[in-house]
Amino acid sequence: MRLTKIFIALLAIAVMSFKTISTRMDDWKFIEDKRVGFGVDHDRINFGNLKDDFRQIKIRVTDGPLKMYDLKIHFDNGTTQDVSLRSHFAQGSESRVIDLDGGLRHLTQIEFWYETKGFLRGKSRVAIWGRK
């Protein structure tokens, strides 16, 4: 009887932990993405009619690896935030969480400098995710 109660308690803790992790993942919202080509380059992601504001962003790279050197975030009031990444992203990986200066901010554009040179397919997909 005592083992049954312990098992039920552990099962309840496991279920609550999973729900907490799931909720944290659901907080992230896909904003926009861009397919980037072969070589060393500079690209922009324009957010157009983005109606949401965010406190944090992160970058997910899929479809191929990518080296990212620098990231510049542009806000609707004309200011920018420069984020030095110097990161090698494996296919399917993501950046650290990037806190936006000033708290809740409205994004207009992100510029990034990268390299896909030397990779087999030479193409990657860079996706921007945001959290309030």
C-alpha positions as CSV (number, residue, x, y, z in Angstrom):
1,M,0.0,0.0,0.0
2,R,2.8,2.4,0.9
3,L,4.7,1.7,-2.4
4,T,1.5,2.5,-4.3
5,K,1.2,5.9,-2.6
6,I,4.9,6.6,-3.3
7,F,4.5,5.6,-7.0
8,I,1.4,7.8,-7.4
9,A,3.2,10.7,-5.8
10,L,6.2,10.3,-8.1
11,L,3.9,9.9,-11.2
12,A,2.1,13.2,-10.2
13,I,5.4,15.0,-9.9
14,A,6.6,13.7,-13.3
15,V,3.3,14.8,-14.9
16,M,3.5,18.3,-13.4
17,S,7.1,18.7,-14.4
18,F,6.3,17.8,-18.0
19,K,3.4,20.3,-18.0
20,T,5.8,23.0,-16.8
21,I,8.4,22.3,-19.5
22,S,5.7,22.1,-22.1
23,T,4.3,25.5,-21.0
24,R,7.7,27.1,-21.3
25,M,8.1,25.8,-24.8
26,D,4.7,27.2,-25.7
27,D,5.7,30.7,-24.6
28,W,7.9,31.0,-27.7
29,K,6.2,32.3,-30.9
30,F,7.6,31.9,-34.4
31,I,8.1,35.3,-35.9
32,E,9.7,34.9,-39.3
33,D,12.4,33.0,-41.2
34,K,14.8,33.3,-44.1
35,R,16.5,30.8,-46.3
36,V,20.2,31.8,-46.7
37,G,22.4,30.8,-49.6
38,F,25.9,29.5,-50.1
39,G,28.9,31.5,-49.0
40,V,29.8,34.4,-46.7
41,D,26.9,36.9,-46.8
42,H,24.8,39.5,-45.0
43,D,21.0,39.1,-44.9
44,R,17.9,40.8,-43.4
45,I,14.7,39.6,-42.1
46,N,12.0,42.2,-42.3
47,F,9.0,41.8,-40.0
48,G,6.5,43.8,-42.0
49,N,3.1,43.7,-40.2
50,L,4.3,42.2,-37.0
51,K,1.8,43.2,-34.4
52,D,3.5,41.6,-31.3
53,D,6.1,43.0,-29.0
54,F,8.8,40.7,-27.4
55,R,11.2,40.8,-24.5
56,Q,13.4,38.0,-25.8
57,I,14.3,36.3,-29.1
58,K,16.3,33.2,-30.1
59,I,17.5,31.9,-33.4
60,R,16.9,28.4,-34.7
61,V,18.9,27.1,-37.7
62,T,17.6,24.2,-39.8
63,D,18.2,22.6,-43.2
64,G,22.0,22.9,-42.8
65,P,24.7,24.2,-40.5
66,L,25.7,27.9,-40.3
67,K,28.3,30.1,-38.8
68,M,26.8,33.4,-37.5
69,Y,29.2,36.3,-36.8
70,D,27.0,39.2,-35.9
71,L,23.3,40.1,-35.4
72,K,21.8,43.5,-35.4
73,I,18.2,44.0,-34.1
74,H,16.2,47.0,-35.3
75,F,13.3,48.4,-33.3
76,D,10.4,50.6,-34.4
77,N,11.7,53.7,-32.6
78,G,14.8,53.7,-34.8
79,T,17.2,52.2,-32.2
80,T,19.3,49.1,-32.7
81,Q,20.8,46.4,-30.5
82,D,24.1,44.8,-31.7
83,V,24.5,41.2,-30.6
84,S,27.9,39.5,-31.2
85,L,27.2,35.8,-31.6
86,R,30.2,34.3,-33.2
87,S,28.5,30.9,-33.1
88,H,28.5,27.8,-35.1
89,F,25.0,26.4,-35.4
90,A,24.6,22.7,-36.2
91,Q,21.6,21.8,-38.2
92,G,18.6,21.8,-35.9
93,S,20.3,23.9,-33.1
94,E,19.4,27.3,-31.6
95,S,21.0,30.3,-30.1
96,R,21.0,31.3,-26.5
97,V,18.1,33.4,-25.3
98,I,18.8,37.1,-26.3
99,D,17.2,39.6,-23.9
100,L,16.1,42.7,-25.8
101,D,17.3,46.1,-24.4
102,G,14.5,48.0,-22.8
103,G,12.2,45.1,-22.1
104,L,9.1,44.7,-24.2
105,R,10.1,45.9,-27.7
106,H,8.6,46.1,-31.2
107,L,10.9,44.5,-33.9
108,T,11.1,45.8,-37.4
109,Q,14.1,44.0,-38.8
110,I,17.0,41.8,-38.0
111,E,20.3,41.9,-39.9
112,F,22.8,39.1,-39.6
113,W,26.3,38.2,-41.0
114,Y,26.9,34.5,-41.7
115,E,28.8,31.9,-43.6
116,T,27.6,28.6,-45.1
117,K,30.7,28.1,-47.2
118,G,32.1,24.7,-47.3
119,F,28.9,22.9,-46.2
120,L,27.5,20.2,-48.4
121,R,24.3,21.8,-49.5
122,G,25.3,25.4,-48.7
123,K,21.8,26.4,-47.6
124,S,20.3,27.0,-44.2
125,R,17.1,28.3,-42.8
126,V,17.3,30.9,-40.1
127,A,14.1,31.3,-38.0
128,I,13.5,33.9,-35.4
129,W,11.4,33.0,-32.4
130,G,10.2,35.5,-29.8
131,R,8.9,35.5,-26.2
132,K,7.0,38.1,-24.3
